[in-house]
Amino acid sequence: MRNKCFLMIAGLLWMGCTAAVLPPAERIKPLPEVDAGRLTGTLSAAVRIPSVTGSSTKNFEAVETLLRRSFPLTFSRLDVQKFPGGSLLLEWSGRNQEKLPYLLLGHLDVVPVESGTESDWNFPPFSGAIANGYVWGRGTLDCKTTVVTILAAVEGLLATGFSPERTLYLAFGADEEVGGHTGAAAIASALDARSVRLLFTLDEGNVIVSDIMPGLDQPAAIIGVAEKGYVSFELTARGAGGHSSMPPRSSAAGRLARAIVTVEASPMPGAIEGPTRAMLESIAPHLDTATRLAIGALPLSEPLILRSYDATPALSAQVRTTTAVTMMTAGTKENVLPQKAEAVVNFRLRPGDTAAGVADHLRRVIDDPEIEISQRGKANEASPVAALDSSGYKLVSDAIRQTFPEAIVVPGLVVGGTDTRHYVGLAEASLRFGPMRLGPSDLARIHGTNERIGVNNIVEMAQFYRQLIVDADRASRPR
């Protein structure tokens, strides 16, 4: 006990003495001018094409036609490979084949708008309206703006006569919203067949957020260095059935209900480690003294921090594998006992947990041999964690600081899934960051109502990608 107290006091003193609040960075040089009117017009036109995942291929052909018309230098000078369903791979070949190439990602498909909610939008969801300083519509946040601004950065550099030393690939999938199994998976397979290995990949993921935690006055640009995995399990209870007037003491539906209550009451254990801990330690110098002291006392302060995280679902998802009961079915008639009751429980796996571990957890906490537990489909395990000292992380960090000097740059965990999962084996570092400025109220707009992005932010995104391309080309990391 004495040793624990000594370690905690040492941690508190170290953080309190060394972690002075840091000032924001300063922009090193002016950023290139961007034609905001042309850029927003292109994005608006892209939003007006309802390229919902699984919709007509004509929609994706229309998106490609728009992009070719809007970025003629890019599509005439880069090698373009088309994949079934509308996915695209562009290659900007570099002069120095000794330098490892890299890959920028986006996707062309969008999620549908929930039927009956269209009237809740300030502007029709596929209008691409430009109003009040924003472009409105499905895909502005996820993720047509990313595609358009990456292409704008390439187009702008081509217009200046820029010729890269390092090869750059652009991959735009057409089915990311349903797993990328025919888009990103096919592109990754094609690159692998050519023995392409990448310095880094950069996909959508975390963003620049304000008010990320109490006491942090600066926006935080969070680079996703890992993403959570995904697995679902079916829970099934069976019974004899029969008439509801003569029910048994325990029915299939009742046993399933008890199992569900038990599972929800027994979450997977949380931990402040990996990307989450790295994020806290990076933010600590910018926080108030009390919070810095708590972070400096890790791992002894872990229970306290976990309790504070678990008070908010979004934060809880950062520290544990989440448990979500998403589907339930039982019975066909109100006076007939169901012979089978089923539920689906979805888990998002944090790095360190596995699908097999979740299965063991379910069997242990349910502890009922009459509940059948089976994995539903294929699991996506949590991704590897990209190293913070990798060339890719440093390049993306530097481009953020140049474009958004007031933001602090920190690593983090992506709780959703991205196309990056298909490219992990090809890259030294797999990163997930979109240079979008979002406040707390904006997060609900992703896949939700009134999706929009600021016109000024669209310009910044194009400037960020241009800065990253220039910096990556100068970097000396060879094969």
Summary of the structure (lengths in Angstrom):
residues: 479
radius of gyration: 24.5
end to end distance: 50.5
largest distance: 82.6
contacts: 1617
relative contact order: 0.19
helix: 40%
strand: 23%
